[in-house]
Amino acid sequence: MLKKGIWLFAALIAANIFIGCNDDEDELLGDWTEGSEFEASPRANAVYFTIDNKLYLMGGYDGDDYFNDTWEYDPDKNWWKKMENFPGTPRTAAVGFSLDNKRGYIGTGYNGDSDVVLKDFWEFDPNGTPSQWKQVADFIGTPRYGAVAFAIDSVGYVGTGYFIDGSDKGETKDFYRYSPASNSWEQIVSIEGSKRRDATVFVIGKYAYLGTGTNSGSYEEDFHRFDATSETWTELRDLDYSDDYSVMRSIAVSFSINGYGYIGTGYKSGYLNDFWKYDPADDTWEEVTGLEGAARQDAIGFAVGNYGYVTTGKNGSNYFDDLWKFNPAAEYDDEN
């Protein structure tokens, strides 16, 4: 049986890409197992949220088409179920979040017109009748794609991204709060630090942690914590810290499990499959076992219970439909 480090090196050579490889990678904690592949067309940059321990995935792009199909994935049963098609404009690079573990929300994004991006928002109720989808108040910021979204205490937040507003366009750092009770948006304080697009965010308790992404083609290394109680931002230790580690990248995935955050995959001078664990107690990062599937960007990452998941994404012109489950407490098993 090939050692994992040897297998990974061979796979990277075959793909004509290069990323950093830890010589002791087979000693890293965490193990991945392959689950039931996504049952629709392979794609990248889909939008998603979780409700009641299930994933809901909508849209995305496969190099030719923009999608509006909606799918439910049940990790307990390890199977996919077709839901009602999204009735709005098919899109990619949109944002999503769920509130009160009952309803999901998606909005913004891009649908193929280089001068037009979206600001409409929609609510999804998996038990809704006669329709699972209904339109809610439009996002009040400039239309954008490649933004981030998260939810804390029954409130949704959307910010950053690449905006297009007439002839004005570029990365941004503004943030907005959505209240489902009043179906309204309100601007809040912008993130400190750099503007960015294609960042990633995870939530631990009442805090959101945001980092990665690019601004005018440069990778951003700053990392920030959002306090939902005071709605303030605090800058934390950089993602590129001396020679100890580098979590810098763009178009990555993230999730949180048992009080720790995880960031992995993405792109930086090549497609990545490494993963990093964040400890908020001491603001430090530790490398864990990398995704055992192909390196990729534009995937989705989510957590249910004590496990993380990664699915879809792309590597060059290759689009993926595989799904991988991460057990952070397990030792690496090269027979998976």
NUDRENSE-526483 format. One record per residue (C-alpha): residue in three letters; x, y, z. Coordinates in steps of 0.1 Angstrom, whole numbers, padded with zeros to 4 digits, always signed. Example, Ala and Ser with C-alpha at 12.3 -4.5 7.8 and 13.67 -1.06 7.14 Angstrom:
2
ALA+0123-0045+0078SER+0137-0011+0071
//
This chain:
336
MET+0000+0000+0000LEU+0014+0034-0010LYS+0021+0058+0018LYS-0002+0088+0016GLY+0026+0113+0009ILE+0038+0092-0020TRP+0003+0089-0034LEU-0003+0126-0032PHE+0029+0135-0048ALA+0022+0111-0077ALA-0013+0126-0081LEU+0001+0161-0083ILE+0027+0152-0108ALA+0000+0136-0130ALA-0021+0168-0128ASN+0009+0189-0137ILE+0005+0210-0105PHE+0026+0215-0074ILE+0016+0223-0038GLY+0034+0221-0005CYS+0035+0186+0009ASN+0042+0177+0045ASP+0067+0150+0049ASP+0049+0138+0080GLU+0014+0140+0064ASP+0006+0104+0073GLU+0009+0115+0110LEU-0016+0142+0106LEU-0049+0138+0125GLY-0082+0133+0107ASP-0095+0108+0081TRP-0116+0111+0050THR-0140+0086+0036GLU-0159+0088+0003GLY-0197+0091+0004SER-0225+0090-0021GLU-0216+0111-0051PHE-0238+0141-0060GLU-0266+0127-0083ALA-0268+0156-0107SER-0243+0172-0131PRO-0208+0178-0118ARG-0204+0215-0111ALA-0185+0242-0092ASN-0195+0273-0072ALA-0229+0260-0061VAL-0247+0278-0032TYR-0258+0259-0001PHE-0270+0259+0035THR-0279+0233+0061ILE-0313+0227+0078ASP-0321+0200+0104ASN-0288+0182+0098LYS-0293+0181+0060LEU-0275+0199+0032TYR-0294+0218+0006LEU-0274+0226-0026MET-0286+0248-0055GLY-0272+0261-0088GLY-0236+0263-0098TYR-0218+0261-0132ASP-0202+0233-0152GLY-0183+0254-0178ASP-0213+0255-0202ASP-0245+0258-0181TYR-0258+0277-0151PHE-0280+0256-0130ASN-0312+0261-0109ASP-0318+0226-0096THR-0320+0221-0058TRP-0309+0190-0040GLU-0311+0177-0004TYR-0283+0155+0010ASP-0290+0134+0041PRO-0257+0124+0058ASP-0275+0098+0080LYS-0288+0080+0050ASN-0260+0090+0027TRP-0283+0098-0002TRP-0295+0127-0024LYS-0330+0138-0030LYS-0343+0161-0057MET-0362+0191-0044GLU-0382+0219-0062ASN-0362+0238-0088PHE-0351+0273-0078PRO-0376+0296-0097GLY-0352+0326-0099THR-0323+0332-0123PRO-0298+0303-0125ARG-0265+0314-0109THR-0231+0307-0096ALA-0209+0323-0069ALA-0240+0332-0048VAL-0243+0331-0010GLY-0265+0311+0014PHE-0273+0308+0050SER-0300+0292+0072LEU-0319+0307+0101ASP-0334+0289+0131ASN-0327+0255+0116LYS-0359+0259+0096ARG-0354+0280+0065GLY-0326+0287+0041TYR-0318+0319+0022ILE-0298+0324-0010GLY-0290+0355-0031THR-0266+0376-0051GLY-0244+0358-0077TYR-0236+0358-0113ASN-0254+0343-0143GLY-0230+0347-0173ASP-0234+0383-0183SER-0201+0400-0177ASP-0218+0433-0169VAL-0247+0421-0148VAL-0247+0405-0114LEU-0275+0398-0090LYS-0290+0412-0058ASP-0323+0393-0055PHE-0328+0371-0024TRP-0350+0340-0018GLU-0362+0319+0011PHE-0363+0281+0010ASP-0386+0260+0032PRO-0381+0223+0027ASN-0417+0217+0041GLY-0432+0247+0022THR-0465+0243+0003PRO-0475+0249-0025SER-0439+0261-0032GLN-0406+0255-0013TRP-0392+0288-0026LYS-0404+0324-0022GLN-0387+0357-0030VAL-0379+0380-0001ALA-0364+0416+0001ASP-0336+0423-0023PHE-0301+0427-0009ILE-0296+0465-0004GLY-0258+0465-0011THR-0244+0467-0046PRO-0250+0436-0067ARG-0221+0412-0063TYR-0207+0377-0065GLY-0180+0359-0046ALA-0193+0373-0013VAL-0196+0355+0020ALA-0226+0348+0042PHE-0232+0334+0077ALA-0259+0334+0104ILE-0258+0340+0141ASP-0288+0343+0165SER-0316+0342+0139VAL-0299+0370+0118GLY-0282+0366+0085TYR-0251+0385+0074VAL-0237+0391+0039GLY-0206+0410+0029THR-0174+0414+0008GLY-0173+0401-0028TYR-0169+0416-0062PHE-0195+0442-0071ILE-0206+0457-0103ASP-0228+0488-0102GLY-0229+0504-0137SER-0194+0514-0146ASP-0182+0511-0110LYS-0168+0477-0101GLY-0143+0459-0079GLU-0137+0442-0046THR-0155+0454-0015LYS-0155+0451+0023ASP-0190+0462+0033PHE-0214+0441+0054TYR-0252+0439+0058ARG-0276+0423+0082TYR-0309+0405+0072SER-0338+0402+0097PRO-0364+0376+0087ALA-0389+0391+0112SER-0391+0424+0093ASN-0379+0410+0059SER-0354+0439+0058TRP-0317+0446+0054GLU-0295+0471+0072GLN-0259+0480+0066ILE-0235+0474+0095VAL-0198+0481+0101SER-0175+0469+0073ILE-0148+0443+0080GLU-0115+0458+0091GLY-0086+0452+0068SER-0086+0446+0030LYS-0114+0445+0005ARG-0117+0410-0010ARG-0136+0385-0031ASP-0138+0347-0028ALA-0131+0347+0009THR-0145+0320+0033VAL-0161+0322+0067PHE-0170+0298+0096VAL-0190+0303+0128ILE-0181+0292+0163GLY-0207+0302+0189LYS-0215+0339+0186TYR-0184+0346+0165ALA-0178+0344+0128TYR-0142+0340+0115LEU-0134+0354+0080GLY-0103+0352+0059THR-0086+0343+0026GLY-0096+0357-0007THR-0081+0381-0032ASN-0080+0418-0038SER-0069+0430-0073GLY-0052+0396-0078SER-0033+0396-0046TYR-0040+0369-0019GLU-0051+0384+0014GLU-0034+0371+0046ASP-0054+0390+0073PHE-0079+0370+0094HIS-0108+0386+0114ARG-0134+0377+0141PHE-0169+0392+0141ASP-0187+0395+0174ALA-0225+0393+0167THR-0234+0407+0201SER-0215+0440+0196GLU-0213+0438+0158THR-0176+0446+0159TRP-0146+0431+0141THR-0113+0421+0156GLU-0082+0414+0136LEU-0065+0381+0146ARG-0031+0365+0137ASP-0023+0365+0100LEU-0030+0334+0079ASP+0006+0335+0066TYR+0025+0333+0099SER+0063+0332+0096ASP+0075+0298+0085ASP+0050+0279+0107TYR+0021+0277+0083SER+0003+0294+0054VAL-0034+0292+0051MET-0035+0319+0024ARG-0056+0310-0006SER-0088+0319-0025ILE-0121+0301-0034ALA-0116+0277-0004VAL-0141+0259+0018SER-0146+0261+0056PHE-0167+0246+0084SER-0166+0243+0121ILE-0168+0211+0143ASN-0168+0209+0181GLY-0155+0245+0187TYR-0128+0244+0160GLY-0127+0259+0125TYR-0114+0243+0094ILE-0102+0258+0061GLY-0091+0237+0031THR-0089+0233-0007GLY-0089+0264-0029TYR-0063+0279-0052LYS-0029+0296-0047SER-0003+0290-0074GLY-0021+0257-0081TYR-0051+0238-0069LEU-0050+0227-0032ASN-0063+0199-0011ASP-0046+0206+0022PHE-0067+0213+0053TRP-0060+0234+0084LYS-0076+0234+0119TYR-0081+0267+0138ASP-0082+0269+0176PRO-0099+0301+0188ALA-0087+0296+0223ASP-0051+0306+0213ASP-0056+0319+0178THR-0034+0292+0162TRP-0036+0269+0131GLU-0026+0232+0128GLU-0024+0212+0097VAL-0047+0181+0095THR-0051+0154+0069GLY-0058+0169+0035LEU-0088+0160+0013GLU-0082+0126-0001GLY-0100+0134-0033ALA-0086+0156-0061ALA-0073+0191-0053ARG-0100+0217-0062GLN-0114+0251-0060ASP-0150+0263-0059ALA-0162+0234-0039ILE-0186+0235-0010GLY-0178+0226+0026PHE-0203+0220+0054ALA-0205+0203+0088VAL-0232+0181+0103GLY-0227+0169+0138ASN-0191+0158+0144TYR-0182+0155+0107GLY-0172+0178+0079TYR-0180+0173+0043VAL-0167+0185+0009THR-0184+0181-0024THR-0184+0194-0060GLY-0158+0219-0072LYS-0134+0220-0102ASN-0098+0216-0112GLY-0091+0232-0145SER-0118+0220-0169ASN-0126+0190-0147TYR-0158+0194-0126PHE-0166+0171-0097ASP-0196+0153-0082ASP-0177+0133-0055LEU-0185+0137-0018TRP-0160+0133+0011LYS-0167+0130+0048PHE-0141+0141+0073ASN-0137+0127+0108PRO-0114+0150+0127ALA-0109+0126+0156ALA-0098+0096+0135GLU-0063+0086+0125TYR-0055+0086+0088ASP-0064+0053+0071ASP-0048+0048+0036GLU-0073+0020+0028ASN-0103+0043+0025
//
